Amino acid sequence: MLRSTLNRIKPLLHKFLRQELTDAEHQELEEWAAASEANRQLLQRISDPMQLETDLRLLQQSNENILSRLQAAIPEIQQAAPASQSVHRIHFLRRGFLKYAAAILIAAGIAGWIWYTAGSTDKAKNTETVHTTNDIQPGSNKAILTLADGSTIILDSANRGNIAQQGNTNIEKLSDGSIRYHGNGPASAAMTNTMRTPRGGQFQLTLPDGTVVWLNAASSITYPVAFNGTDRKISITGEAFLQIAKDPSRPFLVNVDNKSTVQVLGTQFNVNAYPDEPAIATTLLEGSVQVQSMDKKIILKPGQASSISNKDQQISVNTNADVERAIAWKNGRFDFNGLELPAIMRQLERWYDISVEFSGPVSKETYRGRLTRDLTLTQVLGILNNMDVRCRLEGRKLILQ
């Protein structure tokens, strides 16, 4: 059944890449994509030139013939960077790339490529670009919950169902592994909980008012087990994406690492407040937020981001923020567009729980590209190696040469 489906869909994927689908074929391909989430994800991946090129790079590591064909195509379709800026690109940003990709995929066999990008455990079996005997797996859902009395619960190993009670509030671990608070009346006392993710961990939490929080690696959130007052106050460190439950009568206040306050009524936004980053970045997706640093306040509109320097607490606004890059982690991706190597390495340190050491001068070049966060570290480093990033892994220390 699987083989017959692939044999039927392969020509449509080829024509999709070449932009040659008829209306009827487009409808057939759409019906195939709607049949399963895996099909939909695959079609989305090959619709994204950057992601497709990343997948092709992984495939190249196990097929030298495809590698030589791809390398031959690169000079014809590479988009040149502006003369004033040195940029390493994951290439193929022009439409013409799709036709070259189609030819390469035809040569490789689309069925094999589908298997390869769908998560085979043998993806990097033949990779030799990074010298390591024990590969490092990507991060996963891990967190520790500290209750009001100081006791702790390891959330990733806790059973489904009710895991604790705080006053009149029950704490439940849902079937998807996330945590949700259920209030059954006002709290009998001012009780707070704290959730912490380690390096190599992330977690999702629903607060008593229905606000949903995604915590990135090496982050924390402290919150009351019930919102009883005229406002809703929480504190975060590290990075979090928040989807605030609307309640105009009770503003939502976020204390960001004791350096900034974000006030909202109902909105979606991302806060990056890692101490090793140069600034605290608040990126707004929808709604409206007020960001305060010292005595200065600014109002953000959707698509804007504020930046508060960790050196002098000065605040600035980017009116055309890269929203996709800001929330890539929450959507299971690394987005390296426009980043220098140290910024890329800080993300890898937190997600793979490694340390990074630069053994020579640090380049000021910037990079472009997206990777999924489910790759092993060896796979990621193999891709970076193809972008002329030379490194070696010693235990959990990555040394850049």
Secondary structure by P-SEA (a helix, b strand, c coil): caaaaaaaaaaaaaaaaaccccaaaaaaaaaaaaccaaaaaaaaaaacaaaaaaaaaaaaaacaaaaaaaaaaccccccccccccccccccccccaaaaaaaaaaaaacaaaaaaaaccccccccccccccccbbbbcccccbbbbccccccccccccccccccccccbbbbbccccbbbbbbccccccbbbbbbbbcccccbbbbccccbbbbbccccbbbbbccccccbbbbbbcccccccccccccbbbbbbccccbbbbbccccbbbbbccccccbbbbbccbbbbbbcccbbbbbcccbbbbbbccccbbbbcccccccccccccccbbbcccccaaaaaaaaaaaaccccccccccccbbbbbcccccccaaaaaaaaaaacccccccccbbbcc
